[in-house]
Amino acid sequence: MKLPTVCYRFLAWQSLLATGSVFVCLLFKITVSSATTAPDLDRADKISVDRKSSPPVMRLAPQLIAGADNFNPTLKLLPPTENIPIPPPPPPPTPPNQTTPAAETNAGAVAKPNTVGTPFAVLEGIQPNINNSWNNSGQVNQTIESTAILRLNNGDLLFLTIGNNTYEQLGVKTVTNIPLGIEWETKINALKVRPGVGVDILSGATTPNFSLKVDYPVTAGLTVSADLQQGAYKFNAKTIGNQISAFRYGPSMFWQIDKETSLFSSLHLGNYSDNNQEQQSFSRIERKLGEFSVAGNLFTWNYRNPTDKGYFTPPDFLVYTGEVAWEGSVIRDVLSCRLSASLGGQHVNTKDSDAGGYQTKCTAKISPNFEVDLGYSFSNVKSHDTGGSPATSQSILSQIRWKF
């Protein structure tokens, strides 16, 4: 039985959380829950508990881009410095014991620490990211971006990003993009704040952008976040050529229910420069079963107006999938991989069809300070207008982490 369109358009975030609770109950029936206390997590975008054997998660530029495939947990990214050790500052040189008249005079004074020679910032790592994605409508997006991570002498972090991206599409002139950006991450008591500014140098135009994300740990294992983003909508060559920009914002939350069970839920709204508006929501419940895991995903998406300016604008869109994954070590301390497959259904523009895909990602640890990720994903979840034909999207991801 099909639900009326209005049910999909106005599906509230609270309903998603309720659905997530149902998933929790089902998963608990499958496996006895652990009594271990949930660890304290301070990232709202951490989808599952990190294990020593788990490969680091690839991180791309933050996006609130529409499309259910973009909410895959391996694309939900950790900060690149999450696992980078902080080297202790070198101790200041100890001068030989000397007694001078000045020293004798100020013998009772409190000595001030010697800050001479402490650098303002230390380079902790460089992280190149490569993403090549394409679909069966003739759209090819390739992004090559590198981020330098610096730690300031007060413990804050700076992320400096530069790249060279290309966007190709049938019947549209290829667009080149050079993104330049800087983000600053700091903490105000328990509140983590990460503002960022930048500029996109595009073919024929230059567009400024800014972003802001805040994370707050409500309790051990429960973190709420809010983020916003303003900038060029780099969906494809046509949206860039039409100079479409978007302002997106919304809350999200991550709940580590127990050591093996987690729930993530988000709601995002968008306002476009062509006066269009969007709403998208996503919920994911995941249960670890040793090296395996099972998960349920629910995604909704709708736009107020249709458009011919290059981006997909479904008036009602609902995707639900179940997912099975394996993650473990292939070669101990050298190569680890994650394999996942999902299957479910999608309701797009009053039509129903199957939805699913699969994804692989491997991490090779070349040395203690040098790691390489390589991944591939395939999905038939609709993210572009294909008329009556099925949609397919593919992506190859690569990341290098060079720690200092």
C-alpha positions, 0 to 999 in steps of 0.5 A: 500500500502506497502512502500519500505524498503528503506523508513523505513531504512532512515526515518529521524528524521526531518520527525518524527518531521513533523509527530508530527506536524500533530498529533498536528493539529489533536489533536487541532481539537479535543480539544480547546487548553489552553491559559495558558503559558507552565511551565518551565520544565528542564527535557527532559525526562518528558513526560507530565505535572505533576499534584498534583493528578498524581502518581510519575513516576517510574525510572529505570536504564537509558537505550537506549535499543532497542524496541518500548515498552521501550519508553512507557511514564510510563517507561520514567523516572523522577529523583528520587529526583524530588519530594523529599523536601530539608530539610533546614540545621540546624542553627548553635548554637548561643553562648551567648553574651560575650565580650573578648579582642580578640572580642574587638580587631576585632570588625571592622572585618567581621565575617565569617560564621561558617561552622563547623559541615556542613556535606559533604553529606546528605542522602535524600532517598533510592529507590529500583527497581524491574523489572521482564520481560518475553516473549514467546521465553523463555527469563526471565530477573529479575533486583533488584537494589537499589539507594541511593540519597545523596545531597552534601553541594553545592546542587549537587546530588549523586546516588549510585546504587547496585543490583542483576540481573538474566537473564534466557533463554532456552538453555543458562546458567543463568547469574547473574549480580551485577551492581555497579554504581555512578552518579553525577548531577550538573548544569553549569548555565542552563545546567544540566550535569549527568555523571556516571561510574560503573562496571557490575560484570557478570558470568565469566566477569567484564565489566566497563560502563559509561554514560553522559546526558546533558539537556539544556532548550532552552526556557520555555517548550522546552528542548533539551538533549543529552546522551551516554552510553557504557557498556555490552548489557544486552539484555538477557543471550545469549548476556551477554554470548557472551560478547556483548557491545554497545556504544549508543548516540543521541539527544532528545527533549521535547516540552511542547507546551501548558499546556495540549499538549507535544511532545517528539522526539529522535534519537539514534545510536548504535555501537556494539562490533561485528561491528554491527550498529543500528539506532532507532528513536521515536516520541510521541505527547500527549494531556491531556483531564482532567484525560484522555489523547490521544497520537500518537507514531511512532518508527523506528529501523534498524540494518546493519547486522543480527546476531546469537549472541542473540539480535534482529536485524531487517533490517527494523522496523516501529511501529505506535500506538494510545494510550488512557489513564486515570490517577487519584486518586482512594482513595484520597491522598492514592492510584492513578493509570494510565491505558493505552491501545494502538493499531496500526500496525507494519512493521517488515522484510517486514511483516505487523501485528497489534501492541498494548498493555496495561499497568497499574500502581498504587501508594500507599502513605503509609506515607508522606515519603514512597510510593510504585509503582506497575505496569504491562504491556503487548505488542505484539510489536516484540522485539525478533525473533519468526520466523513466530509466534506472539511476546508477552512481559510482565513486572511487575514493582515495586518501593519503595521510602523512603524519609528522 
